[in-house]
Amino acid sequence: MTISEEDLPPRKKKLLEPPVLDSMGVEELTLYIAELEAEIARVREAMKAKQAHAAAAALFFKPPAGA
C-alpha cells in the first residue's frame, strides 16, 4: 500500500525563526520592529493583489444572467 501526501497530516511551516530579544538593545529592537512592520505591509499588499485577482476571476467565470 502506497501512502500519498494527502494521507499525511499537514505540516506547519515555520517561516521566521524569532531572534532572542533579551540580547537586543532598544535601538536594535526598534529596527527589528521596523523590519517586521515593513514585512507586514509587503504581505498585506500581496494579499490585496491575490484578492483582486480572485475577484476578477470570479467575475470572469460568473455564469451568464438567466442561465
N, C-alpha and C positions, 0 to 999 in steps of 0.2 A: 504494500500500500504506500503510495507516494503522498507526502504531506506538501500542500501548497501554502503559499504565503497567506492566503485567505484563512487558513485553518489556524494560524498562529495568532496569539494575542497582539494587538497593536503595540508598537514600540514608541516610547516617548523620546523625542529628540530634545536634548539639552543644547539650546542654541548658544548660550553665553555662559561661560564659567565666571561667576561673580568674583571680583577681587576681594581680598581680605581688607576690610575697611579700617580695621584697627591700626594698620601700618601706614595709613594715608593721613596726611595733614589736611588742614582746612582748605588750602589752595588746591591741593590735588583732588579733594572731594568735590570742590566747586567745578573743576574742569571735568571730572567724571560725570557729574550731573549734566553739564552742558553737552557732553558727548551722548549721553543717554537720551536727552531731550531731542537732539538732532536726529538720532536714530528713530525715535518715536515719530517724529514729523515725517521722516522718509517712509516709514511703514504706513502711516496714515495716507500719504499720497498714493502709495501703491494700492492700498485698499480702495481708495476713491476711483482709481483707474480701472480696477477689476470690477467694481460695482457698475461703473459706467459701461464697461464692455458687456457685462451680463445684461444690463437693461437694454442696450442696443440689440443684443442677440434675441432677447425676449420679444422685442418689437418686430424684429425681422421674421421670427418664426411663429408669430402670433397667427392663429387661423383667421381667414377672412371673415368679415362680419356676415352673419346669416348662414354660415356653413354648419 
